[in-house]
């Protein structure tokens, strides 16, 4: 009997990579890895490789709570 997998992390996530002295924000795509039994963040690196990252280092992007008046 298989167990149900947990929900995929919702929202927009980014993975920051330091490459050639530039901090690159790489968008994250969460994919289920059955060998780890967990959702792992995959991202395109600045060298355009599709890489699995550390879930603890993925950062969720939130909206600012205050709006500026123009």
PDB file of N, CA, C and O in Angstrom:
ATOM      1  N   UNK A   1       0.843  -1.181   0.000  1.00  0.00           N
ATOM      2  CA  UNK A   1       0.000   0.000   0.000  1.00  0.00           C
ATOM      3  C   UNK A   1       0.891   1.249   0.000  1.00  0.00           C
ATOM      4  O   UNK A   1       1.764   1.391   0.856  1.00  0.00           O
ATOM      5  N   UNK A   2       0.673   2.123  -0.933  1.00  0.00           N
ATOM      6  CA  UNK A   2       1.500   3.325  -1.026  1.00  0.00           C
ATOM      7  C   UNK A   2       0.911   4.434  -0.155  1.00  0.00           C
ATOM      8  O   UNK A   2      -0.305   4.545   0.003  1.00  0.00           O
ATOM      9  N   UNK A   3       1.783   5.231   0.394  1.00  0.00           N
ATOM     10  CA  UNK A   3       1.339   6.360   1.203  1.00  0.00           C
ATOM     11  C   UNK A   3       1.170   7.574   0.305  1.00  0.00           C
ATOM     12  O   UNK A   3       1.846   7.707  -0.716  1.00  0.00           O
ATOM     13  N   UNK A   4       0.271   8.449   0.692  1.00  0.00           N
ATOM     14  CA  UNK A   4       0.038   9.663  -0.092  1.00  0.00           C
ATOM     15  C   UNK A   4       1.191  10.632   0.122  1.00  0.00           C
ATOM     16  O   UNK A   4       1.679  10.801   1.239  1.00  0.00           O
ATOM     17  N   UNK A   5       1.614  11.257  -0.953  1.00  0.00           N
ATOM     18  CA  UNK A   5       2.707  12.221  -0.819  1.00  0.00           C
ATOM     19  C   UNK A   5       2.156  13.553  -0.310  1.00  0.00           C
ATOM     20  O   UNK A   5       1.000  13.885  -0.573  1.00  0.00           O
ATOM     21  N   UNK A   6       2.975  14.320   0.417  1.00  0.00           N
ATOM     22  CA  UNK A   6       2.516  15.618   0.921  1.00  0.00           C
ATOM     23  C   UNK A   6       2.312  16.613  -0.215  1.00  0.00           C
ATOM     24  O   UNK A   6       2.785  16.409  -1.333  1.00  0.00           O
ATOM     25  N   UNK A   7       1.609  17.679   0.091  1.00  0.00           N
ATOM     26  CA  UNK A   7       1.350  18.700  -0.925  1.00  0.00           C
ATOM     27  C   UNK A   7       2.632  19.384  -1.360  1.00  0.00           C
ATOM     28  O   UNK A   7       3.577  19.535  -0.586  1.00  0.00           O
ATOM     29  N   UNK A   8       2.638  19.789  -2.606  1.00  0.00           N
ATOM     30  CA  UNK A   8       3.767  20.544  -3.156  1.00  0.00           C
ATOM     31  C   UNK A   8       3.780  21.921  -2.500  1.00  0.00           C
ATOM     32  O   UNK A   8       2.717  22.501  -2.280  1.00  0.00           O
ATOM     33  N   UNK A   9       4.956  22.457  -2.184  1.00  0.00           N
ATOM     34  CA  UNK A   9       5.009  23.808  -1.620  1.00  0.00           C
ATOM     35  C   UNK A   9       4.375  24.819  -2.579  1.00  0.00           C
ATOM     36  O   UNK A   9       4.731  24.865  -3.757  1.00  0.00           O
ATOM     37  N   UNK A  10       3.446  25.621  -2.081  1.00  0.00           N
ATOM     38  CA  UNK A  10       2.749  26.574  -2.943  1.00  0.00           C
ATOM     39  C   UNK A  10       3.456  27.922  -2.928  1.00  0.00           C
ATOM     40  O   UNK A  10       4.289  28.196  -2.064  1.00  0.00           O
ATOM     41  N   UNK A  11       3.114  28.742  -3.883  1.00  0.00           N
ATOM     42  CA  UNK A  11       3.700  30.075  -3.980  1.00  0.00           C
ATOM     43  C   UNK A  11       4.881  30.118  -4.938  1.00  0.00           C
ATOM     44  O   UNK A  11       5.233  29.125  -5.575  1.00  0.00           O
ATOM     45  N   UNK A  12       5.483  31.305  -5.021  1.00  0.00           N
ATOM     46  CA  UNK A  12       6.665  31.499  -5.876  1.00  0.00           C
ATOM     47  C   UNK A  12       7.911  31.313  -5.032  1.00  0.00           C
ATOM     48  O   UNK A  12       8.040  31.887  -3.951  1.00  0.00           O
ATOM     49  N   UNK A  13       8.829  30.500  -5.542  1.00  0.00           N
ATOM     50  CA  UNK A  13      10.071  30.206  -4.837  1.00  0.00           C
ATOM     51  C   UNK A  13      11.247  30.545  -5.729  1.00  0.00           C
ATOM     52  O   UNK A  13      11.151  30.467  -6.954  1.00  0.00           O
ATOM     53  N   UNK A  14      12.370  30.925  -5.107  1.00  0.00           N
ATOM     54  CA  UNK A  14      13.573  31.266  -5.847  1.00  0.00           C
ATOM     55  C   UNK A  14      14.769  30.662  -5.109  1.00  0.00           C
ATOM     56  O   UNK A  14      14.752  30.489  -3.891  1.00  0.00           O
ATOM     57  N   UNK A  15      15.794  30.353  -5.879  1.00  0.00           N
ATOM     58  CA  UNK A  15      17.029  29.793  -5.336  1.00  0.00           C
ATOM     59  C   UNK A  15      18.142  30.738  -5.745  1.00  0.00           C
ATOM     60  O   UNK A  15      18.356  30.957  -6.937  1.00  0.00           O
ATOM     61  N   UNK A  16      18.854  31.300  -4.782  1.00  0.00           N
ATOM     62  CA  UNK A  16      19.911  32.270  -5.081  1.00  0.00           C
ATOM     63  C   UNK A  16      21.247  31.563  -5.237  1.00  0.00           C
ATOM     64  O   UNK A  16      21.649  30.776  -4.381  1.00  0.00           O
ATOM     65  N   UNK A  17      21.936  31.852  -6.345  1.00  0.00           N
ATOM     66  CA  UNK A  17      23.227  31.243  -6.663  1.00  0.00           C
ATOM     67  C   UNK A  17      24.252  32.356  -6.879  1.00  0.00           C
ATOM     68  O   UNK A  17      23.986  33.324  -7.590  1.00  0.00           O
ATOM     69  N   UNK A  18      25.410  32.211  -6.268  1.00  0.00           N
ATOM     70  CA  UNK A  18      26.510  33.137  -6.510  1.00  0.00           C
ATOM     71  C   UNK A  18      27.360  32.557  -7.629  1.00  0.00           C
ATOM     72  O   UNK A  18      27.990  31.511  -7.465  1.00  0.00           O
ATOM     73  N   UNK A  19      27.373  33.247  -8.774  1.00  0.00           N
ATOM     74  CA  UNK A  19      28.094  32.769  -9.949  1.00  0.00           C
ATOM     75  C   UNK A  19      28.823  33.948 -10.576  1.00  0.00           C
ATOM     76  O   UNK A  19      28.194  34.946 -10.928  1.00  0.00           O
ATOM     77  N   UNK A  20      30.117  33.848 -10.718  1.00  0.00           N
ATOM     78  CA  UNK A  20      30.962  34.912 -11.270  1.00  0.00           C
ATOM     79  C   UNK A  20      30.714  36.244 -10.559  1.00  0.00           C
ATOM     80  O   UNK A  20      30.548  37.282 -11.200  1.00  0.00           O
ATOM     81  N   UNK A  21      30.693  36.196  -9.231  1.00  0.00           N
ATOM     82  CA  UNK A  21      30.522  37.366  -8.365  1.00  0.00           C
ATOM     83  C   UNK A  21      29.193  38.087  -8.555  1.00  0.00           C
ATOM     84  O   UNK A  21      29.080  39.264  -8.215  1.00  0.00           O
ATOM     85  N   UNK A  22      28.192  37.408  -9.088  1.00  0.00           N
ATOM     86  CA  UNK A  22      26.853  37.967  -9.242  1.00  0.00           C
ATOM     87  C   UNK A  22      25.882  37.031  -8.530  1.00  0.00           C
ATOM     88  O   UNK A  22      25.965  35.812  -8.681  1.00  0.00           O
ATOM     89  N   UNK A  23      24.960  37.605  -7.751  1.00  0.00           N
ATOM     90  CA  UNK A  23      23.942  36.813  -7.082  1.00  0.00           C
ATOM     91  C   UNK A  23      22.758  36.652  -8.028  1.00  0.00           C
ATOM     92  O   UNK A  23      22.056  37.620  -8.322  1.00  0.00           O
ATOM     93  N   UNK A  24      22.538  35.434  -8.501  1.00  0.00           N
ATOM     94  CA  UNK A  24      21.502  35.150  -9.488  1.00  0.00           C
ATOM     95  C   UNK A  24      20.263  34.583  -8.804  1.00  0.00           C
ATOM     96  O   UNK A  24      20.369  33.600  -8.070  1.00  0.00           O
ATOM     97  N   UNK A  25      19.080  35.182  -9.026  1.00  0.00           N
ATOM     98  CA  UNK A  25      17.844  34.573  -8.536  1.00  0.00           C
ATOM     99  C   UNK A  25      17.321  33.586  -9.582  1.00  0.00           C
ATOM    100  O   UNK A  25      16.975  33.984 -10.695  1.00  0.00           O
ATOM    101  N   UNK A  26      17.265  32.325  -9.235  1.00  0.00           N
ATOM    102  CA  UNK A  26      16.819  31.290 -10.169  1.00  0.00           C
ATOM    103  C   UNK A  26      15.438  30.794  -9.746  1.00  0.00           C
ATOM    104  O   UNK A  26      15.293  30.312  -8.623  1.00  0.00           O
ATOM    105  N   UNK A  27      14.414  30.893 -10.605  1.00  0.00           N
ATOM    106  CA  UNK A  27      13.084  30.401 -10.253  1.00  0.00           C
ATOM    107  C   UNK A  27      13.109  28.897  -9.988  1.00  0.00           C
ATOM    108  O   UNK A  27      13.825  28.148 -10.653  1.00  0.00           O
ATOM    109  N   UNK A  28      12.317  28.472  -9.008  1.00  0.00           N
ATOM    110  CA  UNK A  28      12.289  27.072  -8.585  1.00  0.00           C
ATOM    111  C   UNK A  28      11.056  26.378  -9.137  1.00  0.00           C
ATOM    112  O   UNK A  28       9.965  26.947  -9.161  1.00  0.00           O
ATOM    113  N   UNK A  29      11.243  25.148  -9.578  1.00  0.00           N
ATOM    114  CA  UNK A  29      10.139  24.263  -9.959  1.00  0.00           C
ATOM    115  C   UNK A  29      10.229  23.053  -9.034  1.00  0.00           C
ATOM    116  O   UNK A  29      11.230  22.336  -9.050  1.00  0.00           O
ATOM    117  N   UNK A  30       9.196  22.820  -8.228  1.00  0.00           N
ATOM    118  CA  UNK A  30       9.207  21.709  -7.278  1.00  0.00           C
ATOM    119  C   UNK A  30       8.803  20.425  -7.986  1.00  0.00           C
ATOM    120  O   UNK A  30       7.794  20.388  -8.690  1.00  0.00           O
ATOM    121  N   UNK A  31       9.590  19.375  -7.800  1.00  0.00           N
ATOM    122  CA  UNK A  31       9.290  18.070  -8.389  1.00  0.00           C
ATOM    123  C   UNK A  31       9.398  16.995  -7.324  1.00  0.00           C
ATOM    124  O   UNK A  31      10.261  17.048  -6.448  1.00  0.00           O
ATOM    125  N   UNK A  32       8.503  16.016  -7.416  1.00  0.00           N
ATOM    126  CA  UNK A  32       8.488  14.918  -6.453  1.00  0.00           C
ATOM    127  C   UNK A  32       9.584  13.913  -6.791  1.00  0.00           C
ATOM    128  O   UNK A  32       9.665  13.432  -7.921  1.00  0.00           O
ATOM    129  N   UNK A  33      10.416  13.600  -5.822  1.00  0.00           N
ATOM    130  CA  UNK A  33      11.462  12.593  -5.978  1.00  0.00           C
ATOM    131  C   UNK A  33      11.123  11.426  -5.065  1.00  0.00           C
ATOM    132  O   UNK A  33      11.257  11.521  -3.845  1.00  0.00           O
ATOM    133  N   UNK A  34      10.685  10.329  -5.663  1.00  0.00           N
ATOM    134  CA  UNK A  34      10.254   9.185  -4.859  1.00  0.00           C
ATOM    135  C   UNK A  34      11.412   8.521  -4.131  1.00  0.00           C
ATOM    136  O   UNK A  34      11.200   7.904  -3.087  1.00  0.00           O
ATOM    137  N   UNK A  35      12.631   8.629  -4.650  1.00  0.00           N
ATOM    138  CA  UNK A  35      13.769   8.025  -3.956  1.00  0.00           C
ATOM    139  C   UNK A  35      14.065   8.754  -2.640  1.00  0.00           C
ATOM    140  O   UNK A  35      14.561   8.141  -1.695  1.00  0.00           O
ATOM    141  N   UNK A  36      13.765  10.057  -2.569  1.00  0.00           N
ATOM    142  CA  UNK A  36      13.930  10.824  -1.332  1.00  0.00           C
ATOM    143  C   UNK A  36      12.622  10.926  -0.557  1.00  0.00           C
ATOM    144  O   UNK A  36      12.613  11.329   0.606  1.00  0.00           O
ATOM    145  N   UNK A  37      11.524  10.561  -1.201  1.00  0.00           N
ATOM    146  CA  UNK A  37      10.187  10.655  -0.620  1.00  0.00           C
ATOM    147  C   UNK A  37       9.897  12.103  -0.183  1.00  0.00           C
ATOM    148  O   UNK A  37       9.374  12.345   0.905  1.00  0.00           O
ATOM    149  N   UNK A  38      10.248  13.054  -1.056  1.00  0.00           N
ATOM    150  CA  UNK A  38      10.067  14.469  -0.733  1.00  0.00           C
ATOM    151  C   UNK A  38      10.025  15.305  -2.013  1.00  0.00           C
ATOM    152  O   UNK A  38      10.435  14.856  -3.083  1.00  0.00           O
ATOM    153  N   UNK A  39       9.517  16.531  -1.872  1.00  0.00           N
ATOM    154  CA  UNK A  39       9.555  17.504  -2.960  1.00  0.00           C
ATOM    155  C   UNK A  39      10.921  18.168  -2.956  1.00  0.00           C
ATOM    156  O   UNK A  39      11.378  18.629  -1.910  1.00  0.00           O
ATOM    157  N   UNK A  40      11.578  18.225  -4.104  1.00  0.00           N
ATOM    158  CA  UNK A  40      12.884  18.865  -4.212  1.00  0.00           C
ATOM    159  C   UNK A  40      12.796  20.065  -5.153  1.00  0.00           C
ATOM    160  O   UNK A  40      12.093  20.017  -6.162  1.00  0.00           O
ATOM    161  N   UNK A  41      13.511  21.144  -4.820  1.00  0.00           N
ATOM    162  CA  UNK A  41      13.505  22.313  -5.703  1.00  0.00           C
ATOM    163  C   UNK A  41      14.487  22.122  -6.856  1.00  0.00           C
ATOM    164  O   UNK A  41      15.674  21.878  -6.641  1.00  0.00           O
ATOM    165  N   UNK A  42      13.983  22.237  -8.068  1.00  0.00           N
ATOM    166  CA  UNK A  42      14.834  22.208  -9.257  1.00  0.00           C
ATOM    167  C   UNK A  42      14.838  23.609  -9.840  1.00  0.00           C
ATOM    168  O   UNK A  42      13.823  24.304  -9.805  1.00  0.00           O
ATOM    169  N   UNK A  43      15.970  24.025 -10.374  1.00  0.00           N
ATOM    170  CA  UNK A  43      16.088  25.364 -10.927  1.00  0.00           C
ATOM    171  C   UNK A  43      17.059  25.337 -12.092  1.00  0.00           C
ATOM    172  O   UNK A  43      17.899  24.442 -12.197  1.00  0.00           O
ATOM    173  N   UNK A  44      16.937  26.330 -12.967  1.00  0.00           N
ATOM    174  CA  UNK A  44      17.913  26.508 -14.042  1.00  0.00           C
ATOM    175  C   UNK A  44      19.028  27.390 -13.514  1.00  0.00           C
ATOM    176  O   UNK A  44      18.788  28.520 -13.089  1.00  0.00           O
ATOM    177  N   UNK A  45      20.243  26.874 -13.540  1.00  0.00           N
ATOM    178  CA  UNK A  45      21.401  27.636 -13.072  1.00  0.00           C
ATOM    179  C   UNK A  45      21.765  28.687 -14.119  1.00  0.00           C
ATOM    180  O   UNK A  45      21.265  28.635 -15.243  1.00  0.00           O
ATOM    181  N   UNK A  46      22.632  29.643 -13.765  1.00  0.00           N
ATOM    182  CA  UNK A  46      23.063  30.652 -14.751  1.00  0.00           C
ATOM    183  C   UNK A  46      23.735  30.040 -15.981  1.00  0.00           C
ATOM    184  O   UNK A  46      23.798  30.683 -17.029  1.00  0.00           O
ATOM    185  N   UNK A  47      24.238  28.805 -15.868  1.00  0.00           N
ATOM    186  CA  UNK A  47      24.841  28.126 -17.026  1.00  0.00           C
ATOM    187  C   UNK A  47      23.806  27.287 -17.773  1.00  0.00           C
ATOM    188  O   UNK A  47      24.158  26.462 -18.616  1.00  0.00           O
ATOM    189  N   UNK A  48      22.518  27.504 -17.456  1.00  0.00           N
ATOM    190  CA  UNK A  48      21.370  26.852 -18.094  1.00  0.00           C
ATOM    191  C   UNK A  48      21.335  25.338 -17.889  1.00  0.00           C
ATOM    192  O   UNK A  48      20.893  24.600 -18.770  1.00  0.00           O
ATOM    193  N   UNK A  49      21.798  24.881 -16.739  1.00  0.00           N
ATOM    194  CA  UNK A  49      21.662  23.477 -16.369  1.00  0.00           C
ATOM    195  C   UNK A  49      20.472  23.357 -15.428  1.00  0.00           C
ATOM    196  O   UNK A  49      20.248  24.239 -14.598  1.00  0.00           O
ATOM    197  N   UNK A  50      19.705  22.272 -15.548  1.00  0.00           N
ATOM    198  CA  UNK A  50      18.568  22.021 -14.669  1.00  0.00           C
ATOM    199  C   UNK A  50      19.091  21.236 -13.477  1.00  0.00           C
ATOM    200  O   UNK A  50      19.473  20.075 -13.620  1.00  0.00           O
ATOM    201  N   UNK A  51      19.111  21.861 -12.295  1.00  0.00           N
ATOM    202  CA  UNK A  51      19.806  21.324 -11.129  1.00  0.00           C
ATOM    203  C   UNK A  51      18.843  21.165  -9.963  1.00  0.00           C
ATOM    204  O   UNK A  51      17.942  21.983  -9.775  1.00  0.00           O
ATOM    205  N   UNK A  52      19.037  20.099  -9.174  1.00  0.00           N
ATOM    206  CA  UNK A  52      18.290  19.936  -7.925  1.00  0.00           C
ATOM    207  C   UNK A  52      19.012  20.690  -6.828  1.00  0.00           C
ATOM    208  O   UNK A  52      20.237  20.623  -6.724  1.00  0.00           O
ATOM    209  N   UNK A  53      18.258  21.406  -6.010  1.00  0.00           N
ATOM    210  CA  UNK A  53      18.859  22.195  -4.940  1.00  0.00           C
ATOM    211  C   UNK A  53      18.485  21.686  -3.567  1.00  0.00           C
ATOM    212  O   UNK A  53      17.695  20.753  -3.428  1.00  0.00           O
ATOM    213  N   UNK A  54      19.053  22.300  -2.568  1.00  0.00           N
ATOM    214  CA  UNK A  54      18.767  21.989  -1.173  1.00  0.00           C
ATOM    215  C   UNK A  54      17.443  22.654  -0.801  1.00  0.00           C
ATOM    216  O   UNK A  54      17.324  23.872  -0.930  1.00  0.00           O
ATOM    217  N   UNK A  55      16.439  21.890  -0.342  1.00  0.00           N
ATOM    218  CA  UNK A  55      15.149  22.499  -0.004  1.00  0.00           C
ATOM    219  C   UNK A  55      15.247  23.571   1.082  1.00  0.00           C
ATOM    220  O   UNK A  55      14.447  24.506   1.098  1.00  0.00           O
ATOM    221  N   UNK A  56      16.212  23.445   1.984  1.00  0.00           N
ATOM    222  CA  UNK A  56      16.354  24.427   3.063  1.00  0.00           C
ATOM    223  C   UNK A  56      16.850  25.778   2.549  1.00  0.00           C
ATOM    224  O   UNK A  56      16.682  26.790   3.229  1.00  0.00           O
ATOM    225  N   UNK A  57      17.452  25.813   1.373  1.00  0.00           N
ATOM    226  CA  UNK A  57      17.999  27.061   0.830  1.00  0.00           C
ATOM    227  C   UNK A  57      17.075  27.737  -0.178  1.00  0.00           C
ATOM    228  O   UNK A  57      17.385  28.828  -0.657  1.00  0.00           O
ATOM    229  N   UNK A  58      15.952  27.115  -0.506  1.00  0.00           N
ATOM    230  CA  UNK A  58      14.981  27.753  -1.393  1.00  0.00           C
ATOM    231  C   UNK A  58      14.247  28.836  -0.604  1.00  0.00           C
ATOM    232  O   UNK A  58      13.899  28.636   0.559  1.00  0.00           O
ATOM    233  N   UNK A  59      14.014  29.974  -1.238  1.00  0.00           N
ATOM    234  CA  UNK A  59      13.397  31.118  -0.576  1.00  0.00           C
ATOM    235  C   UNK A  59      12.049  31.412  -1.212  1.00  0.00           C
ATOM    236  O   UNK A  59      11.936  31.508  -2.434  1.00  0.00           O
ATOM    237  N   UNK A  60      11.026  31.555  -0.375  1.00  0.00           N
ATOM    238  CA  UNK A  60       9.697  31.881  -0.882  1.00  0.00           C
ATOM    239  C   UNK A  60       9.596  33.387  -1.080  1.00  0.00           C
ATOM    240  O   UNK A  60      10.033  34.165  -0.232  1.00  0.00           O
ATOM    241  N   UNK A  61       9.016  33.790  -2.205  1.00  0.00           N
ATOM    242  CA  UNK A  61       8.833  35.210  -2.513  1.00  0.00           C
ATOM    243  C   UNK A  61       7.445  35.620  -2.035  1.00  0.00           C
ATOM    244  O   UNK A  61       6.444  35.005  -2.404  1.00  0.00           O
ATOM    245  N   UNK A  62       7.397  36.656  -1.218  1.00  0.00           N
ATOM    246  CA  UNK A  62       6.122  37.152  -0.708  1.00  0.00           C
ATOM    247  C   UNK A  62       5.893  38.570  -1.207  1.00  0.00           C
ATOM    248  O   UNK A  62       6.836  39.298  -1.519  1.00  0.00           O
ATOM    249  N   UNK A  63       4.632  38.944  -1.276  1.00  0.00           N
ATOM    250  CA  UNK A  63       4.280  40.298  -1.694  1.00  0.00           C
ATOM    251  C   UNK A  63       4.487  41.253  -0.529  1.00  0.00           C
ATOM    252  O   UNK A  63       4.357  40.872   0.634  1.00  0.00           O
ATOM    253  N   UNK A  64       4.806  42.478  -0.853  1.00  0.00           N
ATOM    254  CA  UNK A  64       4.929  43.512   0.180  1.00  0.00           C
ATOM    255  C   UNK A  64       3.541  43.829   0.720  1.00  0.00           C
ATOM    256  O   UNK A  64       2.583  43.914  -0.048  1.00  0.00           O
ATOM    257  N   UNK A  65       3.425  44.003   2.024  1.00  0.00           N
ATOM    258  CA  UNK A  65       2.119  44.257   2.630  1.00  0.00           C
ATOM    259  C   UNK A  65       1.686  45.710   2.485  1.00  0.00           C
ATOM    260  O   UNK A  65       0.493  46.006   2.564  1.00  0.00           O
ATOM    261  N   UNK A  66       2.618  46.609   2.277  1.00  0.00           N
ATOM    262  CA  UNK A  66       2.266  48.021   2.116  1.00  0.00           C
ATOM    263  C   UNK A  66       2.397  48.422   0.658  1.00  0.00           C
ATOM    264  O   UNK A  66       3.322  48.006  -0.039  1.00  0.00           O
ATOM    265  N   UNK A  67       1.469  49.222   0.221  1.00  0.00           N
ATOM    266  CA  UNK A  67       1.514  49.724  -1.149  1.00  0.00           C
ATOM    267  C   UNK A  67       1.954  51.181  -1.112  1.00  0.00           C
ATOM    268  O   UNK A  67       1.542  51.946  -0.241  1.00  0.00           O
ATOM    269  N   UNK A  68       2.781  51.545  -2.055  1.00  0.00           N
ATOM    270  CA  UNK A  68       3.227  52.937  -2.129  1.00  0.00           C
ATOM    271  C   UNK A  68       2.251  53.735  -2.982  1.00  0.00           C
ATOM    272  O   UNK A  68       1.764  53.262  -4.009  1.00  0.00           O
ATOM    273  N   UNK A  69       1.977  54.953  -2.535  1.00  0.00           N
ATOM    274  CA  UNK A  69       1.082  55.826  -3.297  1.00  0.00           C
ATOM    275  C   UNK A  69       1.887  56.610  -4.311  1.00  0.00           C
ATOM    276  O   UNK A  69       3.005  57.047  -4.039  1.00  0.00           O
ATOM    277  N   UNK A  70       1.305  56.780  -5.478  1.00  0.00           N
ATOM    278  CA  UNK A  70       1.989  57.512  -6.545  1.00  0.00           C
ATOM    279  C   UNK A  70       1.475  58.916  -6.617  1.00  0.00           C
ATOM    280  O   UNK A  70       1.927  59.697  -7.455  1.00  0.00           O
TER     281      UNK A  70
END
